[in-house]
Amino acid sequence: MPSSPNRIENTSPGTSFGLFWRRWISDPKGIGAVAPSSPGLTRRMAREVVLRAGEVVVELGPGTGTVTQALIKAGIPEDRLILVELDPEMHAFLVGKFPKALVLQGNAAELDEILPPRWRGRVSAVVSSLPLLSIPMDVRRRIADAVFQVLAPKGHLIQFTYSPFSPLRNAVPDLKSERTGFAAFNLPPATIWRYTTGGDGGKARPRPAAS
Ligand SMILES: C[S@@+](CC[C@H](N)C(=O)[O-])C[C@H]1O[C@@H](n2cnc3c(N)ncnc32)[C@H](O)[C@@H]1O
Protein backbone atom coordinates (compact mmCIF):
# COMPACT_ATOMS: atom_id res chain seq x y z
CA MET A 1 0.00 0.00 0.00
CA PRO A 2 1.54 3.39 -0.89
CA SER A 3 2.46 5.69 2.03
CA SER A 4 0.94 9.14 2.38
CA PRO A 5 3.56 11.87 1.78
CA ASN A 6 3.72 12.66 5.51
CA ARG A 7 4.03 9.06 6.71
CA ILE A 8 7.34 7.27 6.38
CA GLU A 9 7.01 3.71 7.58
CA ASN A 10 10.64 2.60 7.79
CA THR A 11 11.98 4.39 10.87
CA SER A 12 14.91 2.09 11.71
CA PRO A 13 18.11 3.72 13.07
CA GLY A 14 19.78 3.01 9.72
CA THR A 15 17.16 5.14 8.01
CA SER A 16 17.74 7.97 10.52
CA PHE A 17 21.48 7.95 9.83
CA GLY A 18 20.93 7.82 6.07
CA LEU A 19 18.54 10.76 6.26
CA PHE A 20 20.92 12.75 8.48
CA TRP A 21 23.87 12.30 6.12
CA ARG A 22 21.79 13.01 3.03
CA ARG A 23 20.47 16.27 4.49
CA TRP A 24 23.94 17.16 5.81
CA ILE A 25 25.48 16.76 2.34
CA SER A 26 22.78 18.96 0.83
CA ASP A 27 22.89 21.67 3.57
CA PRO A 28 25.77 21.28 6.10
CA LYS A 29 25.27 24.75 7.63
CA GLY A 30 21.51 24.29 8.04
CA ILE A 31 21.97 20.92 9.76
CA GLY A 32 24.92 22.28 11.74
CA ALA A 33 26.24 18.97 13.13
CA VAL A 34 28.47 16.27 11.71
CA ALA A 35 26.50 13.42 13.29
CA PRO A 36 23.19 12.82 15.05
CA SER A 37 23.26 13.71 18.75
CA SER A 38 24.75 10.93 20.92
CA PRO A 39 22.75 9.02 23.55
CA GLY A 40 24.83 10.71 26.28
CA LEU A 41 23.89 14.18 25.02
CA THR A 42 20.21 13.43 24.44
CA ARG A 43 19.88 11.80 27.88
CA ARG A 44 21.47 14.82 29.58
CA MET A 45 19.16 17.20 27.70
CA ALA A 46 16.05 15.17 28.52
CA ARG A 47 16.78 15.10 32.22
CA GLU A 48 16.62 18.92 32.31
CA VAL A 49 12.93 18.79 31.36
CA VAL A 50 10.04 18.72 33.81
CA LEU A 51 6.55 18.69 32.29
CA ARG A 52 3.92 20.45 34.40
CA ALA A 53 0.20 19.60 34.41
CA GLY A 54 -1.71 21.11 31.48
CA GLU A 55 1.48 22.09 29.64
CA VAL A 56 3.55 20.80 26.72
CA VAL A 57 7.22 20.53 25.77
CA VAL A 58 8.43 22.09 22.51
CA GLU A 59 11.48 20.80 20.64
CA LEU A 60 13.26 22.98 18.07
CA GLY A 61 15.36 21.41 15.29
CA PRO A 62 14.57 17.79 16.21
CA GLY A 63 16.30 16.49 13.05
CA THR A 64 16.13 12.69 13.14
CA GLY A 65 14.39 12.65 16.53
CA THR A 66 17.22 11.51 18.81
CA VAL A 67 16.34 14.08 21.50
CA THR A 68 12.62 13.38 20.97
CA GLN A 69 13.22 9.71 21.73
CA ALA A 70 15.18 10.58 24.86
CA LEU A 71 12.38 12.88 26.05
CA ILE A 72 9.83 10.08 25.59
CA LYS A 73 12.14 7.62 27.36
CA ALA A 74 12.47 10.12 30.23
CA GLY A 75 8.69 10.05 30.67
CA ILE A 76 7.37 12.92 28.54
CA PRO A 77 4.26 11.53 26.77
CA GLU A 78 4.58 11.71 22.98
CA ASP A 79 1.23 13.50 22.71
CA ARG A 80 2.56 16.34 24.90
CA LEU A 81 5.42 17.06 22.49
CA ILE A 82 5.40 19.72 19.79
CA LEU A 83 8.27 19.47 17.30
CA VAL A 84 9.32 22.34 15.04
CA GLU A 85 11.57 21.31 12.13
CA LEU A 86 12.52 23.52 9.18
CA ASP A 87 13.73 20.84 6.77
CA PRO A 88 10.81 19.29 4.81
CA GLU A 89 12.41 15.84 4.54
CA MET A 90 13.25 15.69 8.25
CA HIS A 91 9.73 16.95 8.99
CA ALA A 92 8.11 14.16 6.94
CA PHE A 93 10.36 11.60 8.66
CA LEU A 94 9.38 12.87 12.13
CA VAL A 95 5.66 12.78 11.29
CA GLY A 96 6.07 9.07 10.51
CA LYS A 97 8.26 8.35 13.53
CA PHE A 98 6.22 10.21 16.18
CA PRO A 99 2.57 9.90 15.10
CA LYS A 100 1.17 11.14 18.42
CA ALA A 101 3.31 14.29 18.58
CA LEU A 102 2.35 17.53 16.85
CA VAL A 103 5.07 17.96 14.23
CA LEU A 104 5.18 21.41 12.65
CA GLN A 105 7.24 22.33 9.63
CA GLY A 106 8.48 25.83 10.23
CA ASN A 107 11.13 28.25 11.40
CA ALA A 108 11.98 28.36 15.11
CA ALA A 109 12.30 32.15 14.80
CA GLU A 110 8.52 32.18 14.21
CA LEU A 111 7.64 29.86 17.07
CA ASP A 112 5.32 32.42 18.68
CA GLU A 113 3.35 32.60 15.40
CA ILE A 114 3.23 28.92 14.44
CA LEU A 115 2.53 27.43 17.88
CA PRO A 116 -1.22 26.74 18.25
CA PRO A 117 -2.56 29.66 20.36
CA ARG A 118 -3.90 27.36 23.08
CA TRP A 119 -0.33 26.40 24.03
CA ARG A 120 1.05 29.92 24.22
CA GLY A 121 2.26 30.50 27.79
CA ARG A 122 1.72 26.79 28.54
CA VAL A 123 5.11 25.45 27.47
CA SER A 124 7.06 23.88 30.36
CA ALA A 125 10.32 23.75 28.42
CA VAL A 126 11.74 24.38 24.98
CA VAL A 127 14.50 21.91 24.07
CA SER A 128 16.66 23.03 21.18
CA SER A 129 19.15 21.29 18.88
CA LEU A 130 19.25 24.34 16.60
CA PRO A 131 22.70 25.02 15.11
CA LEU A 132 22.87 28.46 16.74
CA LEU A 133 26.58 28.93 15.99
CA SER A 134 25.79 28.99 12.25
CA ILE A 135 22.78 31.31 12.73
CA PRO A 136 23.37 35.11 12.65
CA MET A 137 23.05 36.87 16.04
CA ASP A 138 19.96 38.89 15.02
CA VAL A 139 18.15 35.66 14.12
CA ARG A 140 19.34 34.03 17.38
CA ARG A 141 17.74 37.00 19.17
CA ARG A 142 14.47 36.46 17.33
CA ILE A 143 14.53 32.76 18.22
CA ALA A 144 15.19 33.51 21.90
CA ASP A 145 12.47 36.14 21.91
CA ALA A 146 9.95 33.80 20.26
CA VAL A 147 10.83 31.09 22.80
CA PHE A 148 10.31 33.36 25.80
CA GLN A 149 7.02 34.61 24.32
CA VAL A 150 5.55 31.10 24.51
CA LEU A 151 7.17 29.66 27.66
CA ALA A 152 5.11 29.27 30.82
CA PRO A 153 6.12 31.58 33.70
CA LYS A 154 8.41 28.93 35.19
CA GLY A 155 9.52 27.62 31.80
CA HIS A 156 13.07 27.38 30.54
CA LEU A 157 15.07 26.87 27.35
CA ILE A 158 17.56 24.00 27.03
CA GLN A 159 20.15 24.30 24.26
CA PHE A 160 23.31 22.40 23.41
CA THR A 161 26.29 23.90 21.69
CA TYR A 162 29.74 22.88 20.49
CA SER A 163 31.26 26.15 21.72
CA PRO A 164 32.60 26.52 25.27
CA PHE A 165 30.64 29.80 25.43
CA SER A 166 26.91 30.39 25.60
CA PRO A 167 25.52 30.83 22.05
CA LEU A 168 22.95 33.28 23.46
CA ARG A 169 25.31 35.51 25.43
CA ASN A 170 24.38 39.15 24.72
CA ALA A 171 21.33 37.97 22.75
CA VAL A 172 18.68 38.79 25.37
CA PRO A 173 19.31 41.46 28.03
CA ASP A 174 17.83 39.76 31.12
CA LEU A 175 18.69 36.18 30.23
CA LYS A 176 19.95 33.97 33.07
CA SER A 177 22.34 31.33 31.71
CA GLU A 178 23.48 28.19 33.48
CA ARG A 179 25.78 25.49 32.14
CA THR A 180 24.09 22.25 33.20
CA GLY A 181 25.94 19.47 31.44
CA PHE A 182 28.74 18.35 29.17
CA ALA A 183 28.62 15.39 26.77
CA ALA A 184 32.29 14.51 26.24
CA PHE A 185 31.59 11.60 23.90
CA ASN A 186 29.30 13.47 21.54
CA LEU A 187 30.79 14.24 18.12
CA PRO A 188 31.95 16.95 18.71
CA PRO A 189 31.75 17.27 22.53
CA ALA A 190 28.77 19.43 23.52
CA THR A 191 27.84 21.72 26.41
CA ILE A 192 24.23 22.03 27.59
CA TRP A 193 22.87 25.42 28.63
CA ARG A 194 19.70 26.24 30.55
CA TYR A 195 18.19 29.69 30.07
CA THR A 196 15.51 31.51 32.02
CA THR A 197 14.31 35.10 32.18
CA GLY A 198 12.80 37.21 34.95
CA GLY A 199 9.90 34.78 35.43
CA ASP A 200 7.16 36.25 33.26
CA GLY A 201 7.96 33.89 30.38
CA GLY A 202 9.18 36.92 28.41
CA LYS A 203 5.66 38.17 27.84
CA ALA A 204 6.46 41.63 29.20
CA ARG A 205 9.13 42.25 26.58
CA PRO A 206 8.02 43.79 23.26
CA ARG A 207 8.90 41.68 20.21
CA PRO A 208 11.76 43.18 18.16
CA ALA A 209 10.97 44.25 14.59
CA ALA A 210 11.81 41.76 11.83
CA SER A 211 15.22 42.43 10.27
C1 LIG B 1 22.00 19.52 14.77
S1 LIG B 1 20.64 19.05 13.76
C2 LIG B 1 19.58 18.07 14.76
C3 LIG B 1 20.25 17.08 15.60
C4 LIG B 1 19.26 16.09 16.17
N1 LIG B 1 19.38 16.10 17.62
C5 LIG B 1 19.58 14.73 15.60
O1 LIG B 1 20.32 13.97 16.26
O2 LIG B 1 19.14 14.42 14.49
C6 LIG B 1 19.76 20.61 13.70
C7 LIG B 1 18.37 20.55 13.13
O3 LIG B 1 17.83 21.86 13.20
C8 LIG B 1 17.06 22.10 12.03
N2 LIG B 1 16.94 23.57 11.86
C9 LIG B 1 17.93 24.43 11.48
N3 LIG B 1 17.47 25.70 11.50
C10 LIG B 1 16.18 25.64 11.93
C11 LIG B 1 15.17 26.61 12.17
N4 LIG B 1 15.42 27.92 11.97
N5 LIG B 1 13.96 26.21 12.61
C12 LIG B 1 13.70 24.88 12.82
N6 LIG B 1 14.62 23.90 12.60
C13 LIG B 1 15.84 24.27 12.16
C14 LIG B 1 17.85 21.40 10.93
O4 LIG B 1 17.05 21.14 9.80
C15 LIG B 1 18.30 20.15 11.67
O5 LIG B 1 17.35 19.12 11.53
The ligand as an SDF file (V2000), in Angstrom:
LIG
                    3D

 27 29  0  0  0  0  0  0  0  0999 V2000
   22.0010   19.5230   14.7730 C   0  0  0  0  0  0  0  0  0  0  0  0
   20.6440   19.0530   13.7560 S   0  0  0  0  0  0  0  0  0  0  0  0
   19.5790   18.0710   14.7590 C   0  0  0  0  0  0  0  0  0  0  0  0
   20.2460   17.0800   15.5960 C   0  0  0  0  0  0  0  0  0  0  0  0
   19.2610   16.0910   16.1720 C   0  0  0  0  0  0  0  0  0  0  0  0
   19.3800   16.1000   17.6190 N   0  0  0  0  0  0  0  0  0  0  0  0
   19.5840   14.7260   15.5970 C   0  0  0  0  0  0  0  0  0  0  0  0
   20.3200   13.9700   16.2590 O   0  0  0  0  0  0  0  0  0  0  0  0
   19.1430   14.4210   14.4880 O   0  0  0  0  0  0  0  0  0  0  0  0
   19.7650   20.6060   13.6980 C   0  0  0  0  0  0  0  0  0  0  0  0
   18.3740   20.5460   13.1300 C   0  0  0  0  0  0  0  0  0  0  0  0
   17.8270   21.8640   13.1960 O   0  0  0  0  0  0  0  0  0  0  0  0
   17.0580   22.1030   12.0250 C   0  0  0  0  0  0  0  0  0  0  0  0
   16.9440   23.5660   11.8640 N   0  0  0  0  0  0  0  0  0  0  0  0
   17.9270   24.4280   11.4840 C   0  0  0  0  0  0  0  0  0  0  0  0
   17.4670   25.6980   11.5020 N   0  0  0  0  0  0  0  0  0  0  0  0
   16.1780   25.6370   11.9260 C   0  0  0  0  0  0  0  0  0  0  0  0
   15.1720   26.6120   12.1710 C   0  0  0  0  0  0  0  0  0  0  0  0
   15.4200   27.9240   11.9730 N   0  0  0  0  0  0  0  0  0  0  0  0
   13.9560   26.2080   12.6060 N   0  0  0  0  0  0  0  0  0  0  0  0
   13.7030   24.8810   12.8150 C   0  0  0  0  0  0  0  0  0  0  0  0
   14.6180   23.9040   12.5990 N   0  0  0  0  0  0  0  0  0  0  0  0
   15.8370   24.2660   12.1600 C   0  0  0  0  0  0  0  0  0  0  0  0
   17.8530   21.4020   10.9290 C   0  0  0  0  0  0  0  0  0  0  0  0
   17.0500   21.1360    9.7980 O   0  0  0  0  0  0  0  0  0  0  0  0
   18.3000   20.1460   11.6710 C   0  0  0  0  0  0  0  0  0  0  0  0
   17.3530   19.1200   11.5280 O   0  0  0  0  0  0  0  0  0  0  0  0
  1  2  1  0
  2  3  1  0
  2 10  1  0
  3  4  1  0
  4  5  1  0
  5  6  1  0
  5  7  1  0
  7  8  2  0
  7  9  1  0
 10 11  1  0
 11 12  1  0
 11 26  1  0
 12 13  1  0
 13 14  1  0
 13 24  1  0
 14 15  1  0
 14 23  1  0
 15 16  2  0
 16 17  1  0
 17 18  1  0
 17 23  2  0
 18 19  1  0
 18 20  2  0
 20 21  1  0
 21 22  2  0
 22 23  1  0
 24 25  1  0
 24 26  1  0
 26 27  1  0
M  CHG  2   2   1   9  -1
M  END
$$$$
